[in-house]
């Protein structure tokens, strides 16, 4: 049930299964291995096994960060009702 905090590439794994439903909507757990599908994405959960990864992206540069930015949920200040032309 551990949440992956960053995107990365699997470098060592032992029967690793990931729940990617938060990103893909797919309810089946995805088996990850060095040979096949070694990419691990932030915002997903480890359901079985263990592994080590090299981090490739964090924060707004990660897959979930990009999605949140596109959805406008990254905490940006939206229109607060003030006209900024005269500031």
C-alpha positions as MATLAB code, in Angstrom:
seq = 'XXXXXXXXXXXXXXXXXXXXXXXXXXXXXXXXXXXXXXXXXXXXXXXXXXXXXXXXXXXXXXXXXXXXXXXXXXXXXXXXXXXXXXX';
ca = [
       0.000    0.000    0.000;
       2.984    2.384   -0.135;
       2.417    5.469   -2.288;
       5.142    6.192   -4.833;
       6.165    9.848   -4.349;
       8.088   10.192   -7.640;
       8.422    8.781  -11.150;
      11.256    6.359  -11.711;
      12.748    3.325  -13.398;
      12.825   -0.022  -11.608;
      16.382   -1.269  -11.067;
      15.640   -4.151   -8.682;
      12.339   -5.876   -8.038;
      10.801   -8.881   -6.362;
       7.301   -9.839   -7.600;
       6.300   -6.157   -7.760;
       2.662   -5.339   -8.485;
       1.447   -1.751   -8.726;
      -2.063   -0.273   -8.533;
      -2.095    2.380  -11.297;
      -5.844    3.009  -11.106;
      -5.326    6.573   -9.856;
      -3.705    7.466  -13.193;
      -5.176    5.023  -15.701;
      -8.524    3.990  -14.234;
      -7.528    0.350  -14.748;
      -8.454   -1.684  -11.674;
      -6.071   -4.607  -12.327;
      -2.680   -4.520  -10.648;
       0.248   -4.159  -13.056;
       3.245   -6.465  -12.717;
       6.530   -4.561  -13.020;
       9.868   -6.115  -13.905;
      13.265   -5.078  -15.228;
      12.561   -6.758  -18.582;
       8.984   -5.664  -19.108;
       7.395   -2.370  -18.025;
      10.039   -1.017  -15.588;
       8.497    2.492  -15.340;
       7.016    3.441  -11.980;
       4.755    6.479  -11.721;
       4.107    8.837   -8.834;
       0.656    8.633   -7.306;
       0.467    4.859   -7.747;
       0.481    2.304   -4.938;
       2.631   -0.780   -4.337;
       0.267   -3.690   -3.748;
       2.687   -6.647   -3.627;
       6.395   -7.278   -3.622;
       9.270   -4.869   -3.263;
      11.698   -2.969   -5.405;
      14.211   -0.188   -5.857;
      14.049    2.555   -8.444;
      16.070    5.426   -9.830;
      14.017    8.608   -9.543;
      13.528   10.381  -12.868;
      10.970   13.103  -12.018;
       9.408   14.743   -8.955;
       6.774   17.382   -8.241;
       5.265   19.164  -11.232;
       7.629   17.285  -13.565;
       6.254   13.873  -12.544;
       3.372   12.201  -14.363;
       0.855   13.007  -11.630;
       2.251   16.550  -11.322;
       1.691   17.137  -15.025;
      -1.869   15.860  -14.753;
      -2.621   18.065  -11.729;
      -1.134   21.085  -13.512;
      -3.274   20.442  -16.581;
      -6.356   20.126  -14.371;
      -5.502   23.370  -12.576;
      -5.230   21.582   -9.227;
      -1.576   22.453   -8.580;
      -2.404   25.290   -6.185;
      -2.065   28.113   -8.706;
      -3.720   31.398   -7.739;
      -6.745   31.781   -9.934;
      -8.666   34.981  -10.575;
      -9.195   36.580   -7.175;
     -11.594   39.194   -8.520;
      -9.046   42.024   -8.672;
      -8.160   43.843  -11.863;
      -4.378   43.717  -12.124;
      -4.007   46.076  -15.096;
      -3.589   49.094  -12.828;
      -1.158   47.442  -10.380;
];
